[in-house]
């Protein structure tokens, strides 16, 4: 059985990491971006989570429990039923997608602010 690297509680989530676990409070999340990286033969879906303190947590789909984590984020932060499709199609495209922004900014504003 594959180990799940994510745990959740009412205050936030924790990702098992070496040497130190990463803990993020739900209320501290400012922005969530999803995108794909082209790894030549496969795509790798990724999330970048920006917090109010300016910390960025980068998460890739090869971490066990990633898709369950995505489901948890979508329940809390997105009402877009087509979000998964926007991220994965077409194949081998970057598909930068705004999942959530606490300030209601557009993807274009986020790109400008964070220098993406």
N, C-alpha and C positions, 0 to 999 in steps of 0.2 A: 504494500500500500504506500502511495506517495504521501510524504509529509506535507501538511499545509503550513506555509510560512506566515500566514496572516491570522491575527486574532482580533476580535471586535468586542467593544463594550459600549455602553451608552455615551461615553465621553469621546471615543475615537477608535483608532485602530493601531496595531503594532505589527511591524514586519520583522521577522527574525532575520538578523544580519550578523555578519562577522566583521569586526569584533564586538559591535554594540548594536542592540536592537534599535529600530527606528519607530518612534511613537509620534502620532499626529492626532491632535484633537479635532473632532468634526467642526467645531466652532472656529478653528484657526485657519481653515481652508479658504483661500482667497480665489483661487483659479485652478481649474483642472483642464489640461490639454491632452488629447489622444492623437496618436499618429502612428505611421508604420515606417520601419526602416527596411530597406531592400538589402537582404543578405545573399544576393545572387540567386540562390535556388529557392529560397523561401522568404516570406515577409516576417518581420518581428513587430508585433503590436506593442506599443509603449504608452505609458502615462507619465506626465510630468505634473506634480501637484505642488502648487505654490502656496505658501502660507502667509499670513499677515506679517509674520516676522521676517519675511523675505527668504525663507528656506525653500529649496527645491528638492523634492523627493522624486527620483526617477525610478520607474518600475517597468520591467520588461516581462512579456508573456511567458518566458521560460521559467519563471518563478512558480513553483507549485501553489495552486490556489488563485492564480491571477484572474481567471474568468469569473470565479465566485466573487472576488474582490471587485471586479468591474460591475457585476450585478448589484453588489452592495452600494457602490457609488451611484449607480443609476437610480436605485430606489430613493436615495437621499437627495440627489442633486440634479437629475435630468428628467424631463418629461417627454423627451424626443423619442418616439417609438422607432425611428429610423436610424438612430445613432450607430448601432452596430453595423448596419449596411453602409453608412457613410464612411466608417472607418475601414472596413475590409475590402470594399470594392471601389475602383477596379484594383486588381492585384498589381503589386510592385509600384504603386503610387504612394507618395508621402501621406496624402490625405489628412493634413492637419485639421483637427476638429476641436471646437470649443465645447467641452462637456458642461462646464459650469464657470460662472464668474460672479462673485459676491456683489459686484457693483453694477452688474447688467451691461458690461462693456461688450462690444462686438469683437469678433475674431480679429478684424483689422486693427482695432485699438490695442488689443492684447499683443499682437505682433509688434506694433510700434513701441509700446511701453516696455516690453521685455526684450526687445532687440532680436527677435527671432527671424 
